Amino acid sequence: MPDRRSRRATVLFHEVAERQLAEMDDADLARLDPHLDTIALDPKNAGVQTRPDSPVRDYAKDGVRIAFVPTVLGTIVLVAYVEVR
C-alpha cells in the first residue's frame, strides 16, 4: 500500500494578521509556527468554533491565539488574527 501523507491546508493571512506578524520578533514567530502547522494539518478539528452559526474557529494553546476560517474542504485556512504572549 502506498505511503499516504496527510494533505496540509494552505495558510493565508488577512491583512490584519499580516500586520500583526510584521510586528513580531523572531522568537514570537518561532513560537507561532508549530501552531500554524497544527492548524494546517487538521483545520476542521483544530481549535473551537466561536459560535454555532459562525465559520470562525479559535485556537489557543501555550500563549498563542489564532482566529481562523477553514474552507469547506479544509484545503485553505484564512488566518484573521494572531497573538503570541
C-alpha positions in Angstrom: 0.0 0.0 0.0 1.4 3.4 -0.9 2.5 5.7 1.9 -0.1 8.5 2.0 0.9 11.7 3.7 -1.7 14.0 5.2 -2.6 16.9 3.0 -1.9 20.2 4.6 -4.1 23.2 4.1 -2.6 26.3 2.6 -2.5 29.0 5.2 -3.3 32.6 4.0 -3.2 35.7 6.2 -5.8 38.5 6.3 -4.1 41.9 6.2 -4.7 42.4 9.9 -2.9 39.2 10.7 -0.1 40.2 8.3 0.4 43.5 10.2 0.5 41.5 13.5 3.1 39.1 12.0 5.2 42.1 10.8 5.4 43.4 14.4 6.5 40.1 15.9 10.1 39.3 16.6 11.9 36.1 15.5 11.2 34.4 18.9 7.5 35.0 18.7 7.4 33.8 15.1 9.2 30.6 16.1 6.6 30.0 18.8 3.8 30.7 16.4 5.0 28.4 13.6 4.3 25.0 15.1 0.7 26.1 16.0 0.1 27.1 12.4 1.4 23.7 11.4 -1.1 22.0 13.7 -4.0 24.1 12.2 -2.8 23.3 8.6 -2.8 19.6 9.3 -6.3 19.4 10.6 -8.1 22.8 10.2 -11.6 21.4 10.9 -10.7 20.0 14.3 -8.1 22.5 15.5 -9.5 25.0 18.0 -13.1 25.5 18.8 -15.9 27.1 16.8 -16.6 30.6 18.2 -20.3 30.4 17.7 -22.6 27.7 16.3 -23.5 29.9 13.3 -20.0 31.1 12.6 -17.3 29.5 10.5 -14.6 31.2 12.6 -12.5 28.9 14.8 -10.4 30.0 17.8 -7.2 28.1 18.6 -5.4 28.9 21.9 -2.5 27.0 23.3 0.8 27.8 25.1 0.2 31.6 25.0 -0.6 31.6 21.3 -4.0 32.5 20.0 -5.1 32.2 16.3 -8.6 33.1 14.9 -9.1 31.4 11.5 -11.6 30.3 9.0 -11.1 26.9 7.2 -12.7 26.4 3.8 -15.4 23.8 3.5 -13.0 21.2 2.0 -10.2 22.2 4.5 -7.7 23.0 1.8 -7.3 26.7 2.7 -7.2 28.4 6.1 -7.6 32.1 6.3 -5.9 33.4 9.5 -7.7 36.6 10.7 -5.9 37.2 14.0 -2.7 36.1 15.7 -1.4 36.7 19.2 1.7 35.5 21.0 2.0 36.3 24.7 
